[in-house]
Amino acid sequence: MPTRLEKLKKCTSKPDFARLLGVDPVFLTRVVYIRNTEKLYTEFKIKKKNGDDRIISAPDKELKEIQSKLSKLLLDCLDNIRSSLEIDNNFSHGFERKKSIISNAEKHKRKKWILNIDLKNFFDEFNYGRVRGYFLKNNYFSLNENICNLIAKIACYKNKLPQGSPCSPVITNLILLSLDRRLNQICKNSGCTYTRYADGITISTNKSIFPKKIISSYEENSITLGKKFINEIISSGFTLNEKKLGYMIQLIGKK
């Protein structure tokens, strides 16, 4: 029986894609193109822990229904990819099946050192072109161009993945699958544990100090990440939240 990913790769038209999502093609066209997704959001602000505002863009009921079905489809595709690679998901815990902030924390229990890294303006880095290009050029997908355009149209708002959409998190996890694997390998080779929860990366170790490949140097109020580690992040189109660089490292307990 074909996987969901295989079925998605065979889609060449809006009706094909609508049927795979489980919605009426006329409904899909009306919501996405006639009503126009750019007009179907309500924006509001919530406070972050640091006092800054986080803008939430909430889709209306009809668009949210389509995005929820797209989210389920892409989660299935992500499962299909991991199955084909014969890898277990031990590092991505945000908005994943059978994963949570608790499972993320469990990976770092009883560790001597914990390093927290925040990726800056996380969702803003995933614009329409990046989302479209991923599904068009990524080897696991290589979708029909019309389907790539449609997915990006459903998922993006104001030229980025909106916080508030059901499908934004799974798309970020798909795009970051390769980066997660590379960073996890660097950490594993250094005797460290790597996890990511959305825009937050956590690394821990029981070594006496963090290996040079992870932290090349650190002082009381600042650290310098290993060159290869930071280059992987930068080359993937992300920057670090500099405001938190001064207190990313925490000594949990001495042995």
C-alpha positions as CSV (number, residue, x, y, z in Angstrom):
1,M,0.0,0.0,0.0
2,P,1.4,3.4,-1.0
3,T,2.6,5.7,1.9
4,R,1.1,9.1,2.3
5,L,4.3,10.6,1.0
6,E,4.1,8.5,-2.1
7,K,0.5,9.6,-2.6
8,L,1.5,13.2,-2.2
9,K,4.2,12.9,-4.8
10,K,1.7,11.7,-7.3
11,C,-0.5,14.7,-6.9
12,T,-0.4,17.1,-10.0
13,S,-3.5,19.2,-9.5
14,K,-5.6,21.0,-6.9
15,P,-8.3,18.3,-7.1
16,D,-5.7,15.6,-6.5
17,F,-4.3,17.4,-3.5
18,A,-7.8,18.2,-2.1
19,R,-8.8,14.5,-2.3
20,L,-5.6,13.5,-0.5
21,L,-6.3,16.1,2.3
22,G,-9.9,14.9,2.5
23,V,-11.6,18.1,1.5
24,D,-13.8,19.1,-1.4
25,P,-11.8,20.6,-4.3
26,V,-14.3,23.4,-4.6
27,F,-14.0,24.2,-0.9
28,L,-10.2,24.3,-1.2
29,T,-10.3,26.6,-4.2
30,R,-12.9,28.9,-2.6
31,V,-11.0,29.3,0.7
32,V,-7.4,29.5,-0.6
33,Y,-7.9,31.5,-3.8
34,I,-11.4,33.2,-3.8
35,R,-11.6,34.2,-0.2
36,N,-7.7,34.6,-0.3
37,T,-5.7,33.3,2.7
38,E,-4.1,36.7,3.2
39,K,-7.5,38.0,4.4
40,L,-8.4,35.1,6.7
41,Y,-6.3,35.8,9.8
42,T,-6.9,37.6,13.1
43,E,-3.8,39.0,14.8
44,F,-3.3,39.5,18.5
45,K,-0.3,39.8,20.9
46,I,0.7,37.8,23.9
47,K,3.6,38.5,26.3
48,K,6.7,36.4,26.2
49,K,8.6,35.6,29.5
50,N,11.0,38.4,28.8
51,G,8.2,41.0,28.4
52,D,8.4,41.3,24.6
53,D,5.3,40.8,22.5
54,R,4.7,37.7,20.4
55,I,2.3,38.2,17.5
56,I,-0.1,35.3,17.0
57,S,-1.8,35.1,13.6
58,A,-4.9,32.9,14.0
59,P,-6.6,31.6,10.8
60,D,-10.3,31.6,10.5
61,K,-12.3,28.4,10.9
62,E,-12.3,27.3,7.2
63,L,-8.6,27.9,6.6
64,K,-7.7,26.3,9.9
65,E,-9.6,23.1,8.8
66,I,-7.5,22.9,5.7
67,Q,-4.3,23.7,7.6
68,S,-5.1,21.0,10.2
69,K,-5.5,18.4,7.5
70,L,-2.3,19.6,5.8
71,S,-0.5,19.3,9.2
72,K,-1.7,15.7,9.6
73,L,-0.6,14.8,6.0
74,L,2.9,16.3,6.6
75,L,3.2,14.6,9.9
76,D,2.5,11.3,8.1
77,C,5.1,12.2,5.5
78,L,7.6,13.0,8.2
79,D,7.0,9.6,9.8
80,N,7.4,8.0,6.3
81,I,10.8,9.8,5.8
82,R,12.1,8.7,9.2
83,S,10.9,5.2,8.6
84,S,12.8,5.1,5.2
85,L,15.9,6.4,6.9
86,E,15.5,3.8,9.7
87,I,16.0,6.5,12.4
88,D,14.1,7.1,15.6
89,N,13.2,10.7,16.4
90,N,15.2,11.3,19.6
91,F,16.0,14.9,19.1
92,S,12.9,16.9,17.8
93,H,10.3,17.2,20.5
94,G,8.2,20.3,19.6
95,F,4.8,19.6,18.0
96,E,5.8,16.0,17.3
97,R,3.7,12.9,17.8
98,K,4.4,11.2,21.1
99,K,6.8,14.0,22.0
100,S,6.4,17.0,24.3
101,I,8.3,19.5,26.4
102,I,8.5,16.8,29.1
103,S,10.1,14.2,26.7
104,N,12.5,17.0,25.7
105,A,13.5,17.6,29.4
106,E,13.8,13.9,30.1
107,K,16.7,13.6,27.7
108,H,18.8,15.9,29.9
109,K,18.0,14.6,33.3
110,R,20.9,14.0,35.7
111,K,23.3,15.8,33.4
112,K,26.1,17.9,34.8
113,W,26.0,20.6,32.2
114,I,23.1,22.0,30.2
115,L,23.4,24.4,27.3
116,N,20.4,26.3,26.0
117,I,20.5,28.0,22.6
118,D,17.6,30.0,21.1
119,L,17.3,30.5,17.3
120,K,16.4,34.1,16.6
121,N,13.1,35.1,14.9
122,F,12.5,31.4,14.2
123,F,9.2,31.4,12.2
124,D,10.1,34.5,10.3
125,E,13.0,32.7,8.7
126,F,10.6,30.4,6.8
127,N,9.2,32.6,4.1
128,Y,7.0,31.7,1.1
129,G,10.0,31.0,-1.2
130,R,11.7,28.8,1.4
131,V,8.6,26.7,2.0
132,R,7.8,26.4,-1.7
133,G,11.4,25.6,-2.6
134,Y,11.7,22.9,0.1
135,F,8.8,20.9,-1.3
136,L,10.0,21.5,-4.9
137,K,13.7,20.6,-4.5
138,N,14.0,18.4,-1.4
139,N,14.9,14.9,-2.4
140,Y,12.2,13.3,-0.2
141,F,9.5,15.4,-1.8
142,S,10.3,16.8,-5.3
143,L,6.6,17.7,-5.7
144,N,4.8,19.0,-8.7
145,E,5.4,22.8,-8.9
146,N,1.6,23.5,-8.7
147,I,1.3,21.5,-5.5
148,C,4.4,23.3,-4.0
149,N,2.7,26.7,-4.8
150,L,-0.5,25.5,-3.2
151,I,1.1,24.2,0.0
152,A,3.0,27.5,0.4
153,K,-0.2,29.5,-0.2
154,I,-2.0,27.5,2.5
155,A,0.8,27.7,5.0
156,C,2.2,31.2,4.7
157,Y,0.8,34.6,5.7
158,K,2.6,37.9,5.1
159,N,5.4,35.9,3.4
160,K,6.2,33.7,6.4
161,L,4.9,30.8,8.5
162,P,2.5,32.4,11.0
163,Q,2.5,31.5,14.7
164,G,-1.0,30.3,15.2
165,S,-1.3,28.1,12.2
166,P,-1.6,24.3,12.8
167,C,0.7,23.5,9.9
168,S,3.6,25.9,10.7
169,P,5.4,23.7,13.3
170,V,5.4,20.5,11.2
171,I,6.8,22.4,8.2
172,T,9.6,23.8,10.3
173,N,10.4,20.3,11.6
174,L,10.5,18.9,8.1
175,I,12.9,21.6,6.9
176,L,15.0,21.2,10.0
177,L,15.2,17.4,9.7
178,S,18.6,17.6,8.0
179,L,20.1,20.2,10.4
180,D,18.8,18.3,13.4
181,R,20.6,15.1,12.2
182,R,23.9,17.0,11.6
183,L,23.9,18.8,14.9
184,N,22.9,15.6,16.7
185,Q,25.9,13.8,15.1
186,I,28.3,16.5,16.2
187,C,26.9,16.3,19.8
188,K,26.9,12.5,19.8
189,N,30.5,12.3,18.6
190,S,31.4,14.7,21.4
191,G,29.7,12.7,24.2
192,C,26.7,15.1,24.4
193,T,22.9,14.8,24.1
194,Y,21.1,17.0,21.6
195,T,17.4,18.0,21.5
196,R,15.3,20.7,19.9
197,Y,11.9,22.0,20.9
198,A,10.8,24.5,18.2
199,D,13.3,27.3,18.3
200,G,15.1,26.1,21.5
201,I,18.1,23.8,21.2
202,T,19.3,22.0,24.4
203,I,22.6,20.2,24.7
204,S,23.8,18.4,27.8
205,T,26.8,16.4,29.0
206,N,28.3,14.7,32.1
207,K,31.8,15.5,31.0
208,S,33.9,17.8,33.3
209,I,33.5,20.6,30.7
210,F,31.7,21.0,27.4
211,P,33.8,19.5,24.5
212,K,35.5,22.1,22.3
213,K,33.4,21.1,19.3
214,I,30.3,22.4,21.2
215,I,31.8,25.3,23.2
216,S,35.2,26.5,22.0
217,S,35.7,28.9,24.9
218,Y,33.6,30.5,27.7
219,E,34.0,33.0,30.4
220,E,31.7,34.1,33.3
221,N,29.3,36.0,31.1
222,S,29.9,34.8,27.6
223,I,30.6,31.7,25.5
224,T,31.8,31.0,22.0
225,L,30.3,28.0,20.2
226,G,32.4,25.5,18.3
227,K,33.1,26.7,14.7
228,K,31.5,23.7,13.0
229,F,28.5,23.7,15.2
230,I,27.7,27.4,14.7
231,N,28.5,27.2,11.0
232,E,25.8,24.4,10.6
233,I,23.3,26.8,12.1
234,I,24.3,29.8,10.1
235,S,24.5,27.9,6.8
236,S,20.9,26.7,7.4
237,G,19.7,30.3,7.5
238,F,19.4,30.9,11.2
239,T,21.1,33.2,13.7
240,L,21.3,32.9,17.5
241,N,19.4,35.1,20.0
242,E,22.3,37.2,21.1
243,K,20.4,38.4,24.2
244,K,20.7,35.0,25.7
245,L,24.3,34.1,24.9
246,G,25.5,35.5,28.3
247,Y,23.5,33.0,30.3
248,M,23.0,29.9,28.2
249,I,25.1,27.6,30.2
250,Q,24.0,26.2,33.5
251,L,25.9,24.0,36.0
252,I,23.3,21.6,37.3
253,G,25.5,19.8,39.8
254,K,29.0,18.7,40.5
255,K,30.0,15.1,40.8
